[in-house]
Amino acid sequence: MVFEPFGVELDFEPEVQRSDKIKLVVNTKIRELDFSKGSTTDLQNLPLILERSAATTIEVSSGQSFAIAGLFKATSQQNIKQIPGLGEIPLLGALFRSTSFQKGETELVIIVTPYLVTPGAPGKFKTPLDKFAPADRVSRTIGGELTFGSPDDGRGSVSVKGINGKAGLLLQ
């Protein structure tokens, strides 16, 4: 058995061209499993992997956004249920049948906003866990403490409060 990746894949390669321009090569793929068209054996149902992809190269300034859209997918499905025998009678068979119709449309849109940043010295960056240390055995056993210290309050040499505009990373 071979593992095949599926889902949405986003690959980008930034390159600084000039002091104010960023060249981005963006590749995206959608790989999904299709059990309706796969092969079936006595023990398992092997799906096909359907793949859609898009690629582009773009040059933007720091802070400018661009969008790549496409990879559109439209599906429709119609089911007919009937009482065996009675649903096949001409004219009267419609009374013993029910039909259902399902339609779906999806489209992938990717919006990218690259920023040029200046490098900083590794010692200048702080995390909230810098002042924490694991508790020793006695403190853990008697006091139930897991760590020593208190979290950084953001008043160090680097603070998020000093950043103008939107910044950061959001994972969902």
C-alpha positions in Angstrom: 0.0 0.0 0.0 1.3 3.5 -0.9 0.4 6.7 0.9 -0.8 9.4 -1.5 -1.2 12.9 -0.1 -4.6 14.6 -0.6 -6.1 17.9 0.3 -5.0 21.5 -0.5 -1.3 22.1 -1.1 0.1 25.6 -1.3 3.8 26.1 -2.3 5.3 29.5 -2.8 8.9 30.8 -3.3 9.6 34.4 -2.6 12.6 36.3 -4.0 13.6 39.9 -3.3 14.2 41.5 -6.7 15.0 45.1 -5.7 14.7 47.0 -2.5 10.9 47.4 -2.9 9.9 44.4 -5.1 9.2 40.8 -4.3 8.9 38.1 -6.9 6.6 35.2 -5.9 6.2 31.9 -7.6 2.9 30.4 -6.3 1.8 26.8 -7.0 -1.3 25.3 -5.6 -2.9 21.8 -5.9 -6.1 20.3 -4.8 -6.1 16.5 -4.6 -9.3 14.8 -3.6 -10.5 11.2 -3.3 -13.2 10.0 -5.7 -14.7 6.7 -4.5 -17.4 6.7 -7.3 -14.8 6.1 -10.1 -12.3 4.0 -8.2 -11.8 0.2 -8.3 -13.5 -2.1 -6.0 -12.2 -5.5 -4.8 -13.7 -8.0 -2.4 -11.9 -6.4 0.6 -11.7 -2.7 -0.2 -12.8 0.2 -2.3 -9.8 2.0 -3.8 -10.6 5.6 -4.8 -9.2 7.6 -7.7 -7.3 10.8 -6.9 -8.5 13.8 -8.8 -6.0 16.6 -9.0 -6.5 20.3 -10.1 -3.6 22.7 -10.0 -2.7 26.3 -10.8 0.6 28.1 -10.9 1.6 31.8 -11.4 4.6 34.1 -11.0 4.0 37.7 -9.9 6.0 40.7 -8.8 4.6 43.0 -6.1 5.8 45.6 -3.7 6.0 45.0 0.1 2.5 45.1 1.6 0.6 44.8 -1.7 -1.9 42.0 -2.0 -2.7 39.8 -5.0 -5.3 37.0 -5.4 -5.2 33.8 -7.4 -8.5 32.2 -8.1 -9.9 29.3 -10.0 -9.7 25.6 -9.4 -13.5 25.7 -9.8 -15.5 22.5 -9.2 -19.1 21.9 -10.0 -20.9 18.7 -9.1 -24.5 17.6 -9.5 -26.1 14.4 -8.4 -29.6 13.0 -9.1 -31.1 10.1 -7.2 -34.3 8.2 -8.1 -35.9 6.0 -5.5 -38.9 3.8 -6.4 -40.9 0.9 -5.1 -39.7 -2.1 -7.1 -42.1 -3.0 -9.8 -44.6 -0.2 -9.1 -42.2 2.6 -10.0 -41.8 1.2 -13.5 -45.4 1.3 -14.5 -46.0 3.9 -17.3 -47.9 7.0 -16.1 -48.8 5.5 -12.6 -45.2 4.7 -11.8 -44.5 8.4 -11.1 -46.7 8.1 -7.9 -44.3 5.4 -6.6 -41.1 7.3 -7.4 -39.2 10.1 -5.7 -36.3 12.1 -7.2 -33.8 14.3 -5.5 -31.3 16.6 -7.1 -28.2 18.0 -5.4 -25.8 20.6 -6.9 -22.6 21.9 -5.5 -20.0 24.5 -6.6 -16.6 25.3 -5.0 -13.8 27.6 -5.9 -10.4 28.1 -4.2 -9.2 31.7 -3.8 -5.8 32.5 -2.4 -4.9 36.0 -1.3 -1.2 36.7 -0.6 0.3 39.8 1.0 4.1 39.6 1.2 6.1 42.0 3.5 9.8 42.9 3.5 11.2 42.9 7.1 14.5 43.8 8.5 16.5 41.1 10.3 17.0 41.4 14.0 19.6 40.0 16.4 18.5 36.7 18.0 19.0 38.1 21.5 16.5 40.9 21.0 13.5 38.6 20.5 11.6 37.4 23.5 8.9 34.9 24.0 6.4 34.6 26.9 8.2 31.5 28.0 11.7 33.0 28.4 11.4 33.5 32.2 9.9 30.0 32.9 11.9 27.1 34.2 10.7 23.6 35.1 10.0 23.1 38.8 12.3 20.9 40.8 11.1 17.6 42.4 10.3 19.1 45.8 8.2 22.0 44.5 6.3 19.6 42.2 5.6 17.1 45.0 4.8 19.5 47.9 3.4 22.6 46.2 2.1 21.1 42.9 4.1 23.6 41.0 5.1 22.8 37.4 7.2 25.8 36.6 9.2 28.7 38.2 9.0 32.3 37.1 6.3 34.5 35.6 5.4 35.1 32.0 7.0 38.1 30.1 4.6 41.1 30.3 5.7 42.5 26.9 7.8 45.4 28.4 11.1 43.9 27.2 13.2 45.3 24.3 10.8 43.9 21.7 7.1 44.5 22.1 4.1 43.8 19.9 2.6 47.1 21.0 5.3 49.0 18.9 4.1 47.5 15.6 2.1 49.8 13.4 -0.7 48.2 11.4 -1.6 44.6 11.1 1.1 42.0 11.8 1.3 38.4 12.9 0.2 35.0 11.9 -3.3 33.4 12.1 -3.7 29.6 11.9 -7.1 28.1 11.7 
